[in-house]
Amino acid sequence: MLDDTTQDAGQTLAGGDSLVPARVGVTAIFFANGLAIGAWAVAIPQVKTLFALSDGGLSLILLAAGVGAIAAMPVAGLLPARIGGTGRTLRFSGPFSAVMLAALPAMSALPAPVVALAVCAFLFGVANILVDVPMNAHASVIERGWGRAIMSSFHAAWSAGGLIGGAIGGLLISAGATPLGQLGVEGALCFAIAWGGSLRIGVGDRHAHGTTFALPHGRLITLAIIALLAVFAEMSVTDWSALYLRSELGASAGAAAAGYSAYAFMMFLGRALGDSFVRRLGGATVIVAGALAILVGAGLAVGLATPIAAIVGFCLIGLGVANMVPAVFSASASAAPSPSIGVATAASMAYTAGLISPPLFGAVASAASLRAAFTLVIAAALAIAVLATRGRRGAR
């Protein structure tokens, strides 16, 4: 017998045939969201130069995006029920996110450019969450209707988008594109893909969800902390890898962009193969192995401190973090009174990394160097390994 949630999915996406275009469309939205993040990641060094930002100033801009993401969490949970489902939400939030991406460098033309950039970054953070939360909820509806686990395929599409976004951005930068030109082109691509993908995805989830911060308890405390540390490692590479390669290791602009693209490729590869590894080894083992990969990768990037070593290191970090958040979300769903509560708790903690990473990284970089700041990733990897190992022993 189908449970109430599955029945609702069947009513929302009536008939088996409708699931195929819905899956294709939501996959496209995941791809577009990843493309936007990849485009922004490789644009950061040029944006920093355009606005004459110090490392500390850049960290405040990144913090503004994190604050916007946290501020949007309650709205992202309640909006679909107000306007008729996650499908309608994504129809406007995806294009809105693309517009805010393209607008970031345009703030340099305003009278108070740094303040305007901070406001725009805040709105970009808001827009990203208004895509992220509904697209994951919509993907869950499709997965239930599909009848088997397909969530990793959506997240693999996100990673592929990050890879392509970084690669296109690197090519445009190497060809002499300004930040306005690069993000304008990639913003237009994101707009077209997100809007086109939303046309045939159906209504999706029509229920309101409380997505405000939820305090973890019991086993969820360990899982939530692992989620926070994993996203901290992800954000460190996304926000700072291109700048580290460019400003401290002397790589060209194209090579600096290639560092993020290599990281994104390994994350995509890890997620594409992740389901089979989790089934064979278990989520806890995958998390511990991922932590060791992050540890070695960050050690290479910091220890040898050459462009090639750093790029190889970022590849290992991408492979290490690839399946951490999916594995934590799955374990959290089992550990909580209900799957939605478990995932919401872990997600709430994960998103707080957006408030911690920028100021912490920026403070260490300003006081010492970006090389010193990347040692924080080593500390995060060690903490993840210890927590996951203890959690695995406690579960026996």
VENTATA-V571844 format. One record per backbone hydrogen bond with DSSP energy under -1.0 kcal/mol. CO is the residue of the C=O (numbers start at 0). NH is the residue of the N-H. Records with the same first field share a line. If there is no record, write none. Layout:
CO=NH / NH
This chain:
2=6
3=7
4=8
5=9
6=10
7=11
8=12
15=18
17=21
18=22
19=23
20=24
21=25
22=26
23=27
24=28
25=29
26=30
27=31
28=32
29=33
30=34
31=35
32=36
33=37
34=38
35=39
36=40
37=41
39=43
42=46
43=47
44=48
45=49
46=50
47=52
53=57
54=58
55=59
56=60
57=61
58=62
59=63
60=64
61=65
62=66
63=67
64=68
65=69
66=70
67=71
71=75
72=76
73=77
74=78
76=208
77=81
78=82
79=83 / 84
84=88
85=89
86=90
88=91 / 92
89=93
91=95
92=96
93=97
94=98
95=99
96=100
97=101
98=102
103=106
104=107
105=108
106=109
111=115
112=116
113=117
114=118
115=119
116=120
117=121
118=122
119=123
120=124
121=125
122=126
123=127
124=128
125=129
127=131
128=132
130=134
131=135
132=136
133=137
134=138
135=139
136=140
137=141
138=142
139=143
140=144
141=145
142=146
150=154
151=155
152=156
153=157
154=158
155=159
156=160
157=161
158=162
159=163
160=164
161=165
162=166
163=167
164=168
165=169
166=170
167=171
168=172
169=173
170=174
171=176
172=175
177=181
178=182
179=183
180=184
181=185
182=186
183=187
184=188
185=189
186=190
187=191
188=192
189=193
190=194
191=195
192=196
193=197
195=198
202=86
204=85
216=219
217=220
218=222
219=223
220=224
221=225
222=226
223=227
224=228
225=229
226=230
227=231
228=232
229=233
230=234
231=235
232=236
233=237
234=238
235=239
236=240
239=243
240=244
241=245
242=246
243=247 / 248
244=250
251=255
252=256
253=257
254=258
256=260
257=261
258=262
259=263
260=264
261=265
262=266
263=267
264=268
265=269
266=270
267=271
268=272
272=276
273=277
274=278
275=279
276=280
277=281
281=285
282=286
283=287
284=288
285=289
286=290
287=291
288=292
289=293
290=294
291=295
292=296
293=297
294=298
295=299
296=300
297=301
298=302
299=303 / 304
305=309
306=310
307=311
308=312
309=313
310=314
311=315
312=316
313=317
314=318
315=319
316=320
320=323
322=326
323=327
324=328
325=329
326=330
327=331
328=332
329=333
330=334
331=335
337=341
338=342
339=343
340=344
341=345
342=346
343=347
344=348
345=349
346=350
349=352
350=353
351=354 / 355
352=356
355=359
356=360
357=361
358=362
359=363
360=364
361=365
362=366
363=367
368=372
369=373
371=374
372=375
374=378
375=379
376=380
377=381
378=382
379=383
380=384
381=385
382=386
383=387
384=388
385=389
386=390
387=391
388=392
389=393
390=394
